[in-house]
Amino acid sequence: MCKMKKRMFVREKDLPIYILLSNLTDEGWKTIKGKPERIKEVNRELENLGVKVLHQYATLGPHDFVNIVDAPDNKTIVKLSIELGSRGTIQIISMPAIPIDEFITSIKK
């Protein structure tokens, strides 16, 4: 669970963070237009896969949504991408993210 603290979040688990950039297909847009709450339903499905949505934004520009999630490992994110992508409603680009303090520490080693 996340707790907001000066626009930063504190996670209860020490799981890897991933950035998911997604674009809806024409079929995805039809689904969202007819049932916007489907977005929240999919978030609950992600939790069943072991992925927790920490932050989620609809965006203007090259991607329709930006999601910041945590997951146990890369395999879980691959499973998520295959599960959602196979529906034909969304295309996802996933990127592991390193918190900046961890990044700085790794450079100093």
N, CA, C and O atoms as CSV, one atom per row, in Angstrom:
chain,resi,resn,atom,element,x,y,z
A,1,MET,N,N,0.842,-1.167,0.000
A,1,MET,CA,C,0.000,0.000,0.000
A,1,MET,C,C,0.892,1.235,0.000
A,1,MET,O,O,1.954,1.229,0.622
A,2,CYS,N,N,0.478,2.282,-0.681
A,2,CYS,CA,C,1.222,3.537,-0.760
A,2,CYS,C,C,0.607,4.557,0.182
A,2,CYS,O,O,-0.609,4.606,0.365
A,3,LYS,N,N,1.459,5.356,0.766
A,3,LYS,CA,C,0.997,6.486,1.561
A,3,LYS,C,C,1.623,7.732,0.959
A,3,LYS,O,O,2.843,7.808,0.813
A,4,MET,N,N,0.802,8.698,0.613
A,4,MET,CA,C,1.322,9.915,0.005
A,4,MET,C,C,2.084,10.721,1.037
A,4,MET,O,O,1.644,10.867,2.178
A,5,LYS,N,N,3.224,11.240,0.632
A,5,LYS,CA,C,4.057,12.020,1.520
A,5,LYS,C,C,4.852,13.000,0.665
A,5,LYS,O,O,5.858,12.632,0.059
A,6,LYS,N,N,4.399,14.242,0.620
A,6,LYS,CA,C,5.056,15.271,-0.187
A,6,LYS,C,C,5.281,14.825,-1.628
A,6,LYS,O,O,6.390,14.921,-2.154
A,7,ARG,N,N,4.203,14.332,-2.263
A,7,ARG,CA,C,4.229,13.885,-3.654
A,7,ARG,C,C,5.121,12.672,-3.895
A,7,ARG,O,O,5.310,12.274,-5.045
A,8,MET,N,N,5.655,12.094,-2.874
A,8,MET,CA,C,6.434,10.866,-2.991
A,8,MET,C,C,5.596,9.761,-2.366
A,8,MET,O,O,4.642,10.046,-1.643
A,9,PHE,N,N,5.930,8.523,-2.630
A,9,PHE,CA,C,5.179,7.453,-2.019
A,9,PHE,C,C,6.109,6.552,-1.235
A,9,PHE,O,O,7.275,6.372,-1.588
A,10,VAL,N,N,5.577,5.993,-0.175
A,10,VAL,CA,C,6.303,5.051,0.653
A,10,VAL,C,C,5.637,3.701,0.442
A,10,VAL,O,O,4.443,3.541,0.695
A,11,ARG,N,N,6.407,2.744,-0.015
A,11,ARG,CA,C,5.841,1.428,-0.275
A,11,ARG,C,C,6.061,0.530,0.926
A,11,ARG,O,O,7.095,0.608,1.589
A,12,GLU,N,N,5.091,-0.317,1.204
A,12,GLU,CA,C,5.227,-1.237,2.324
A,12,GLU,C,C,6.168,-2.381,1.977
A,12,GLU,O,O,6.889,-2.873,2.845
A,13,LYS,N,N,6.168,-2.811,0.719
A,13,LYS,CA,C,7.023,-3.912,0.286
A,13,LYS,C,C,8.224,-3.346,-0.460
A,13,LYS,O,O,8.151,-2.266,-1.046
A,14,ASP,N,N,9.300,-4.065,-0.434
A,14,ASP,CA,C,10.483,-3.647,-1.186
A,14,ASP,C,C,10.522,-4.417,-2.507
A,14,ASP,O,O,11.388,-5.264,-2.722
A,15,LEU,N,N,9.574,-4.107,-3.378
A,15,LEU,CA,C,9.479,-4.771,-4.669
A,15,LEU,C,C,10.030,-3.864,-5.765
A,15,LEU,O,O,10.034,-2.641,-5.621
A,16,PRO,N,N,10.498,-4.464,-6.863
A,16,PRO,CA,C,10.949,-3.654,-7.993
A,16,PRO,C,C,9.815,-2.783,-8.538
A,16,PRO,O,O,8.644,-3.161,-8.499
A,17,ILE,N,N,10.187,-1.630,-9.036
A,17,ILE,CA,C,9.232,-0.687,-9.631
A,17,ILE,C,C,9.364,-0.760,-11.148
A,17,ILE,O,O,10.461,-0.905,-11.689
A,18,TYR,N,N,8.233,-0.658,-11.813
A,18,TYR,CA,C,8.205,-0.667,-13.274
A,18,TYR,C,C,7.350,0.502,-13.757
A,18,TYR,O,O,6.370,0.883,-13.116
A,19,ILE,N,N,7.744,1.058,-14.900
A,19,ILE,CA,C,6.950,2.070,-15.590
A,19,ILE,C,C,6.305,1.352,-16.779
A,19,ILE,O,O,6.993,0.710,-17.572
A,20,LEU,N,N,4.999,1.466,-16.892
A,20,LEU,CA,C,4.281,0.871,-18.015
A,20,LEU,C,C,3.696,2.006,-18.855
A,20,LEU,O,O,2.886,2.796,-18.371
A,21,LEU,N,N,4.112,2.075,-20.099
A,21,LEU,CA,C,3.569,3.048,-21.055
A,21,LEU,C,C,2.617,2.271,-21.946
A,21,LEU,O,O,3.005,1.277,-22.559
A,22,SER,N,N,1.376,2.721,-22.019
A,22,SER,CA,C,0.417,1.934,-22.785
A,22,SER,C,C,-0.381,2.782,-23.761
A,22,SER,O,O,-0.631,3.969,-23.548
A,23,ASN,N,N,-0.768,2.115,-24.840
A,23,ASN,CA,C,-1.610,2.713,-25.872
A,23,ASN,C,C,-2.776,1.784,-26.130
A,23,ASN,O,O,-2.600,0.580,-26.317
A,24,LEU,N,N,-3.971,2.357,-26.138
A,24,LEU,CA,C,-5.155,1.575,-26.449
A,24,LEU,C,C,-5.268,1.376,-27.950
A,24,LEU,O,O,-4.891,2.246,-28.735
A,25,THR,N,N,-5.788,0.231,-28.337
A,25,THR,CA,C,-6.119,-0.018,-29.737
A,25,THR,C,C,-7.509,0.571,-29.988
A,25,THR,O,O,-8.150,1.069,-29.062
A,26,ASP,N,N,-7.970,0.514,-31.225
A,26,ASP,CA,C,-9.326,0.992,-31.519
A,26,ASP,C,C,-10.347,0.251,-30.660
A,26,ASP,O,O,-11.292,0.853,-30.151
A,27,GLU,N,N,-10.155,-1.040,-30.504
A,27,GLU,CA,C,-11.065,-1.844,-29.678
A,27,GLU,C,C,-10.997,-1.410,-28.214
A,27,GLU,O,O,-12.016,-1.377,-27.524
A,28,GLY,N,N,-9.803,-1.080,-27.746
A,28,GLY,CA,C,-9.640,-0.599,-26.374
A,28,GLY,C,C,-10.373,0.709,-26.137
A,28,GLY,O,O,-11.010,0.890,-25.100
A,29,TRP,N,N,-10.282,1.623,-27.100
A,29,TRP,CA,C,-10.993,2.899,-26.972
A,29,TRP,C,C,-12.498,2.686,-26.934
A,29,TRP,O,O,-13.199,3.361,-26.180
A,30,LYS,N,N,-13.002,1.755,-27.740
A,30,LYS,CA,C,-14.440,1.458,-27.722
A,30,LYS,C,C,-14.852,0.953,-26.338
A,30,LYS,O,O,-15.894,1.341,-25.809
A,31,THR,N,N,-14.028,0.091,-25.768
A,31,THR,CA,C,-14.333,-0.457,-24.444
A,31,THR,C,C,-14.369,0.640,-23.395
A,31,THR,O,O,-15.304,0.711,-22.598
A,32,ILE,N,N,-13.342,1.507,-23.394
A,32,ILE,CA,C,-13.247,2.579,-22.392
A,32,ILE,C,C,-14.378,3.595,-22.561
A,32,ILE,O,O,-14.925,4.092,-21.576
A,33,LYS,N,N,-14.723,3.898,-23.804
A,33,LYS,CA,C,-15.812,4.851,-24.027
A,33,LYS,C,C,-17.130,4.315,-23.481
A,33,LYS,O,O,-17.901,5.047,-22.859
A,34,GLY,N,N,-17.377,3.042,-23.718
A,34,GLY,CA,C,-18.623,2.441,-23.260
A,34,GLY,C,C,-18.636,2.107,-21.781
A,34,GLY,O,O,-19.699,2.044,-21.164
A,35,LYS,N,N,-17.452,1.892,-21.206
A,35,LYS,CA,C,-17.384,1.480,-19.807
A,35,LYS,C,C,-16.066,1.988,-19.193
A,35,LYS,O,O,-15.126,1.212,-19.020
A,36,PRO,N,N,-15.998,3.276,-18.866
A,36,PRO,CA,C,-14.757,3.855,-18.349
A,36,PRO,C,C,-14.234,3.169,-17.080
A,36,PRO,O,O,-13.026,3.124,-16.850
A,37,GLU,N,N,-15.137,2.642,-16.270
A,37,GLU,CA,C,-14.706,1.979,-15.031
A,37,GLU,C,C,-13.921,0.690,-15.305
A,37,GLU,O,O,-13.365,0.093,-14.383
A,38,ARG,N,N,-13.876,0.270,-16.558
A,38,ARG,CA,C,-13.093,-0.918,-16.933
A,38,ARG,C,C,-11.630,-0.743,-16.546
A,38,ARG,O,O,-10.945,-1.720,-16.243
A,39,ILE,N,N,-11.151,0.491,-16.555
A,39,ILE,CA,C,-9.760,0.759,-16.163
A,39,ILE,C,C,-9.512,0.257,-14.743
A,39,ILE,O,O,-8.513,-0.417,-14.496
A,40,LYS,N,N,-10.398,0.573,-13.818
A,40,LYS,CA,C,-10.243,0.139,-12.419
A,40,LYS,C,C,-10.398,-1.381,-12.293
A,40,LYS,O,O,-9.745,-2.004,-11.456
A,41,GLU,N,N,-11.259,-1.974,-13.120
A,41,GLU,CA,C,-11.419,-3.425,-13.105
A,41,GLU,C,C,-10.120,-4.114,-13.510
A,41,GLU,O,O,-9.728,-5.114,-12.909
A,42,VAL,N,N,-9.454,-3.576,-14.531
A,42,VAL,CA,C,-8.186,-4.152,-14.974
A,42,VAL,C,C,-7.141,-4.005,-13.868
A,42,VAL,O,O,-6.329,-4.909,-13.672
A,43,ASN,N,N,-7.147,-2.886,-13.144
A,43,ASN,CA,C,-6.209,-2.716,-12.032
A,43,ASN,C,C,-6.372,-3.837,-11.005
A,43,ASN,O,O,-5.386,-4.342,-10.468
A,44,ARG,N,N,-7.610,-4.218,-10.737
A,44,ARG,CA,C,-7.858,-5.320,-9.791
A,44,ARG,C,C,-7.346,-6.642,-10.365
A,44,ARG,O,O,-6.836,-7.481,-9.623
A,45,GLU,N,N,-7.478,-6.834,-11.675
A,45,GLU,CA,C,-6.938,-8.035,-12.314
A,45,GLU,C,C,-5.421,-8.085,-12.164
A,45,GLU,O,O,-4.846,-9.153,-11.953
A,46,LEU,N,N,-4.777,-6.920,-12.276
A,46,LEU,CA,C,-3.326,-6.862,-12.122
A,46,LEU,C,C,-2.919,-7.310,-10.725
A,46,LEU,O,O,-1.929,-8.023,-10.559
A,47,GLU,N,N,-3.680,-6.893,-9.726
A,47,GLU,CA,C,-3.374,-7.309,-8.359
A,47,GLU,C,C,-3.424,-8.822,-8.225
A,47,GLU,O,O,-2.632,-9.400,-7.480
A,48,ASN,N,N,-4.339,-9.474,-8.932
A,48,ASN,CA,C,-4.403,-10.940,-8.908
A,48,ASN,C,C,-3.176,-11.577,-9.549
A,48,ASN,O,O,-2.844,-12.725,-9.254
A,49,LEU,N,N,-2.502,-10.836,-10.425
A,49,LEU,CA,C,-1.259,-11.314,-11.044
A,49,LEU,C,C,-0.037,-10.985,-10.190
A,49,LEU,O,O,1.076,-11.393,-10.520
A,50,GLY,N,N,-0.237,-10.247,-9.091
A,50,GLY,CA,C,0.881,-9.878,-8.221
A,50,GLY,C,C,1.457,-8.505,-8.512
A,50,GLY,O,O,2.543,-8.179,-8.033
A,51,VAL,N,N,0.752,-7.693,-9.290
A,51,VAL,CA,C,1.210,-6.354,-9.675
A,51,VAL,C,C,0.322,-5.322,-8.986
A,51,VAL,O,O,-0.905,-5.400,-9.058
A,52,LYS,N,N,0.949,-4.358,-8.319
A,52,LYS,CA,C,0.193,-3.301,-7.637
A,52,LYS,C,C,0.404,-1.981,-8.365
A,52,LYS,O,O,1.539,-1.559,-8.587
A,53,VAL,N,N,-0.688,-1.338,-8.734
A,53,VAL,CA,C,-0.625,-0.025,-9.371
A,53,VAL,C,C,-0.388,1.009,-8.276
A,53,VAL,O,O,-1.222,1.191,-7.389
A,54,LEU,N,N,0.758,1.683,-8.346
A,54,LEU,CA,C,1.103,2.716,-7.365
A,54,LEU,C,C,0.569,4.071,-7.793
A,54,LEU,O,O,0.029,4.821,-6.980
A,55,HIS,N,N,0.722,4.383,-9.074
A,55,HIS,CA,C,0.218,5.639,-9.653
A,55,HIS,C,C,-0.223,5.343,-11.074
A,55,HIS,O,O,0.356,4.503,-11.763
A,56,GLN,N,N,-1.268,6.055,-11.502
A,56,GLN,CA,C,-1.798,5.840,-12.845
A,56,GLN,C,C,-2.265,7.173,-13.411
A,56,GLN,O,O,-2.975,7.931,-12.751
A,57,TYR,N,N,-1.851,7.443,-14.647
A,57,TYR,CA,C,-2.187,8.713,-15.283
A,57,TYR,C,C,-2.654,8.470,-16.716
A,57,TYR,O,O,-2.065,7.665,-17.437
A,58,ALA,N,N,-3.704,9.163,-17.122
A,58,ALA,CA,C,-4.059,9.269,-18.535
A,58,ALA,C,C,-3.233,10.435,-19.057
A,58,ALA,O,O,-3.138,11.470,-18.397
A,59,THR,N,N,-2.634,10.281,-20.238
A,59,THR,CA,C,-1.716,11.302,-20.731
A,59,THR,C,C,-2.058,11.721,-22.155
A,59,THR,O,O,-2.701,10.987,-22.907
A,60,LEU,N,N,-1.613,12.910,-22.496
A,60,LEU,CA,C,-1.698,13.413,-23.855
A,60,LEU,C,C,-0.318,13.240,-24.461
A,60,LEU,O,O,0.680,13.449,-23.771
A,61,GLY,N,N,-0.232,12.870,-25.710
A,61,GLY,CA,C,1.066,12.668,-26.341
A,61,GLY,C,C,1.167,11.273,-26.921
A,61,GLY,O,O,0.158,10.676,-27.297
A,62,PRO,N,N,2.391,10.745,-26.996
A,62,PRO,CA,C,2.578,9.463,-27.693
A,62,PRO,C,C,2.002,8.251,-26.953
A,62,PRO,O,O,1.828,7.196,-27.562
A,63,HIS,N,N,1.706,8.375,-25.667
A,63,HIS,CA,C,1.151,7.250,-24.904
A,63,HIS,C,C,-0.158,7.681,-24.252
A,63,HIS,O,O,-0.315,8.829,-23.836
A,64,ASP,N,N,-1.083,6.749,-24.171
A,64,ASP,CA,C,-2.395,7.048,-23.605
A,64,ASP,C,C,-2.394,7.008,-22.075
A,64,ASP,O,O,-3.098,7.781,-21.425
A,65,PHE,N,N,-1.598,6.103,-21.511
A,65,PHE,CA,C,-1.528,5.960,-20.057
A,65,PHE,C,C,-0.091,5.725,-19.616
A,65,PHE,O,O,0.701,5.105,-20.326
A,66,VAL,N,N,0.228,6.230,-18.434
A,66,VAL,CA,C,1.499,5.945,-17.764
A,66,VAL,C,C,1.132,5.368,-16.403
A,66,VAL,O,O,0.401,5.981,-15.625
A,67,ASN,N,N,1.652,4.184,-16.136
A,67,ASN,CA,C,1.399,3.509,-14.869
A,67,ASN,C,C,2.715,3.238,-14.168
A,67,ASN,O,O,3.682,2.805,-14.795
A,68,ILE,N,N,2.752,3.490,-12.888
A,68,ILE,CA,C,3.902,3.127,-12.070
A,68,ILE,C,C,3.411,2.009,-11.165
A,68,ILE,O,O,2.477,2.186,-10.383
A,69,VAL,N,N,4.056,0.856,-11.285
A,69,VAL,CA,C,3.616,-0.330,-10.565
A,69,VAL,C,C,4.783,-0.973,-9.837
A,69,VAL,O,O,5.946,-0.709,-10.145
A,70,ASP,N,N,4.461,-1.819,-8.866
A,70,ASP,CA,C,5.503,-2.692,-8.347
A,70,ASP,C,C,5.076,-4.129,-8.593
A,70,ASP,O,O,3.888,-4.448,-8.630
A,71,ALA,N,N,6.071,-4.983,-8.760
A,71,ALA,CA,C,5.845,-6.394,-9.056
A,71,ALA,C,C,7.031,-7.186,-8.521
A,71,ALA,O,O,8.118,-6.634,-8.350
A,72,PRO,N,N,6.834,-8.462,-8.259
A,72,PRO,CA,C,7.931,-9.263,-7.697
A,72,PRO,C,C,9.155,-9.378,-8.610
A,72,PRO,O,O,10.286,-9.430,-8.129
A,73,ASP,N,N,8.926,-9.419,-9.938
A,73,ASP,CA,C,10.068,-9.652,-10.840
A,73,ASP,C,C,9.657,-9.398,-12.295
A,73,ASP,O,O,8.496,-9.123,-12.597
A,74,ASN,N,N,10.652,-9.500,-13.181
A,74,ASN,CA,C,10.412,-9.286,-14.612
A,74,ASN,C,C,9.423,-10.297,-15.183
A,74,ASN,O,O,8.618,-9.960,-16.052
A,75,LYS,N,N,9.481,-11.540,-14.696
A,75,LYS,CA,C,8.581,-12.576,-15.202
A,75,LYS,C,C,7.121,-12.202,-14.978
A,75,LYS,O,O,6.268,-12.484,-15.821
A,76,THR,N,N,6.835,-11.575,-13.855
A,76,THR,CA,C,5.469,-11.151,-13.563
A,76,THR,C,C,5.020,-10.078,-14.545
A,76,THR,O,O,3.878,-10.089,-15.004
A,77,ILE,N,N,5.914,-9.157,-14.866
A,77,ILE,CA,C,5.591,-8.099,-15.830
A,77,ILE,C,C,5.395,-8.686,-17.230
A,77,ILE,O,O,4.522,-8.235,-17.972
A,78,VAL,N,N,6.194,-9.678,-17.590
A,78,VAL,CA,C,6.014,-10.352,-18.883
A,78,VAL,C,C,4.635,-11.009,-18.930
A,78,VAL,O,O,3.922,-10.903,-19.927
A,79,LYS,N,N,4.269,-11.686,-17.846
A,79,LYS,CA,C,2.953,-12.334,-17.784
A,79,LYS,C,C,1.846,-11.301,-17.947
A,79,LYS,O,O,0.884,-11.529,-18.681
A,80,LEU,N,N,1.979,-10.162,-17.265
A,80,LEU,CA,C,1.006,-9.074,-17.380
A,80,LEU,C,C,0.907,-8.606,-18.834
A,80,LEU,O,O,-0.193,-8.466,-19.368
A,81,SER,N,N,2.036,-8.370,-19.462
A,81,SER,CA,C,2.050,-7.865,-20.842
A,81,SER,C,C,1.389,-8.848,-21.803
A,81,SER,O,O,0.646,-8.442,-22.696
A,82,ILE,N,N,1.657,-10.127,-21.621
A,82,ILE,CA,C,1.059,-11.141,-22.497
A,82,ILE,C,C,-0.444,-11.241,-22.239
A,82,ILE,O,O,-1.240,-11.294,-23.176
A,83,GLU,N,N,-0.820,-11.266,-20.966
A,83,GLU,CA,C,-2.242,-11.379,-20.611
A,83,GLU,C,C,-3.046,-10.211,-21.184
A,83,GLU,O,O,-4.072,-10.420,-21.832
A,84,LEU,N,N,-2.583,-8.992,-20.948
A,84,LEU,CA,C,-3.335,-7.827,-21.431
A,84,LEU,C,C,-3.203,-7.656,-22.944
A,84,LEU,O,O,-4.188,-7.361,-23.622
A,85,GLY,N,N,-2.004,-7.838,-23.473
A,85,GLY,CA,C,-1.780,-7.661,-24.907
A,85,GLY,C,C,-2.553,-8.648,-25.756
A,85,GLY,O,O,-2.977,-8.320,-26.865
A,86,SER,N,N,-2.740,-9.859,-25.241
A,86,SER,CA,C,-3.442,-10.886,-26.023
A,86,SER,C,C,-4.927,-10.573,-26.191
A,86,SER,O,O,-5.597,-11.189,-27.021
A,87,ARG,N,N,-5.437,-9.644,-25.432
A,87,ARG,CA,C,-6.853,-9.265,-25.554
A,87,ARG,C,C,-7.116,-8.381,-26.771
A,87,ARG,O,O,-8.255,-8.240,-27.218
A,88,GLY,N,N,-6.052,-7.792,-27.296
A,88,GLY,CA,C,-6.192,-6.951,-28.482
A,88,GLY,C,C,-6.698,-5.550,-28.207
A,88,GLY,O,O,-7.110,-4.852,-29.134
A,89,THR,N,N,-6.677,-5.121,-26.938
A,89,THR,CA,C,-7.194,-3.793,-26.600
A,89,THR,C,C,-6.113,-2.814,-26.176
A,89,THR,O,O,-6.373,-1.618,-26.039
A,90,ILE,N,N,-4.894,-3.320,-25.967
A,90,ILE,CA,C,-3.832,-2.451,-25.447
A,90,ILE,C,C,-2.462,-2.959,-25.888
A,90,ILE,O,O,-2.253,-4.160,-26.059
A,91,GLN,N,N,-1.538,-2.025,-26.067
A,91,GLN,CA,C,-0.131,-2.341,-26.312
A,91,GLN,C,C,0.668,-1.698,-25.190
A,91,GLN,O,O,0.437,-0.539,-24.844
A,92,ILE,N,N,1.612,-2.451,-24.618
A,92,ILE,CA,C,2.330,-1.983,-23.434
A,92,ILE,C,C,3.831,-2.010,-23.676
A,92,ILE,O,O,4.375,-2.967,-24.226
A,93,ILE,N,N,4.489,-0.930,-23.248
A,93,ILE,CA,C,5.948,-0.885,-23.158
A,93,ILE,C,C,6.264,-0.877,-21.669
A,93,ILE,O,O,5.777,-0.019,-20.932
A,94,SER,N,N,7.077,-1.826,-21.224
A,94,SER,CA,C,7.405,-1.888,-19.794
A,94,SER,C,C,8.899,-1.608,-19.601
A,94,SER,O,O,9.744,-2.040,-20.385
A,95,MET,N,N,9.183,-0.876,-18.540
A,95,MET,CA,C,10.568,-0.511,-18.223
A,95,MET,C,C,10.794,-0.662,-16.724
A,95,MET,O,O,10.038,-0.103,-15.929
A,96,PRO,N,N,11.834,-1.419,-16.322
A,96,PRO,CA,C,12.161,-1.423,-14.900
A,96,PRO,C,C,12.687,-0.042,-14.517
A,96,PRO,O,O,13.364,0.611,-15.311
A,97,ALA,N,N,12.380,0.395,-13.316
A,97,ALA,CA,C,12.811,1.719,-12.845
A,97,ALA,C,C,13.625,1.544,-11.559
A,97,ALA,O,O,13.311,0.697,-10.722
A,98,ILE,N,N,14.652,2.340,-11.422
A,98,ILE,CA,C,15.514,2.298,-10.244
A,98,ILE,C,C,15.320,3.603,-9.476
A,98,ILE,O,O,15.530,4.684,-10.027
A,99,PRO,N,N,14.918,3.507,-8.201
A,99,PRO,CA,C,14.819,4.743,-7.408
A,99,PRO,C,C,16.160,5.474,-7.425
A,99,PRO,O,O,17.217,4.844,-7.385
A,100,ILE,N,N,16.115,6.778,-7.483
A,100,ILE,CA,C,17.322,7.576,-7.702
A,100,ILE,C,C,18.384,7.355,-6.631
A,100,ILE,O,O,19.575,7.343,-6.944
A,101,ASP,N,N,17.977,7.180,-5.366
A,101,ASP,CA,C,18.970,6.929,-4.314
A,101,ASP,C,C,19.699,5.608,-4.545
A,101,ASP,O,O,20.908,5.528,-4.326
A,102,GLU,N,N,18.990,4.581,-4.978
A,102,GLU,CA,C,19.627,3.306,-5.314
A,102,GLU,C,C,20.556,3.463,-6.509
A,102,GLU,O,O,21.640,2.881,-6.538
A,103,PHE,N,N,20.138,4.238,-7.483
A,103,PHE,CA,C,20.966,4.490,-8.653
A,103,PHE,C,C,22.270,5.161,-8.254
A,103,PHE,O,O,23.342,4.745,-8.693
A,104,ILE,N,N,22.189,6.197,-7.425
A,104,ILE,CA,C,23.391,6.908,-6.993
A,104,ILE,C,C,24.299,5.983,-6.197
A,104,ILE,O,O,25.514,5.992,-6.392
A,105,THR,N,N,23.726,5.188,-5.306
A,105,THR,CA,C,24.523,4.244,-4.511
A,105,THR,C,C,25.248,3.250,-5.423
A,105,THR,O,O,26.418,2.944,-5.195
A,106,SER,N,N,24.565,2.747,-6.451
A,106,SER,CA,C,25.188,1.763,-7.341
A,106,SER,C,C,26.348,2.365,-8.140
A,106,SER,O,O,27.296,1.656,-8.478
A,107,ILE,N,N,26.281,3.638,-8.436
A,107,ILE,CA,C,27.358,4.307,-9.164
A,107,ILE,C,C,28.601,4.456,-8.283
A,107,ILE,O,O,29.729,4.379,-8.768
A,108,LYS,N,N,28.381,4.667,-7.000
A,108,LYS,CA,C,29.491,4.887,-6.081
A,108,LYS,C,C,30.256,3.620,-5.744
A,108,LYS,O,O,31.373,3.694,-5.232
A,109,LYS,N,N,29.676,2.458,-6.019
A,109,LYS,CA,C,30.345,1.199,-5.668
A,109,LYS,C,C,31.486,0.902,-6.602
A,109,LYS,O,O,32.158,-0.119,-6.452
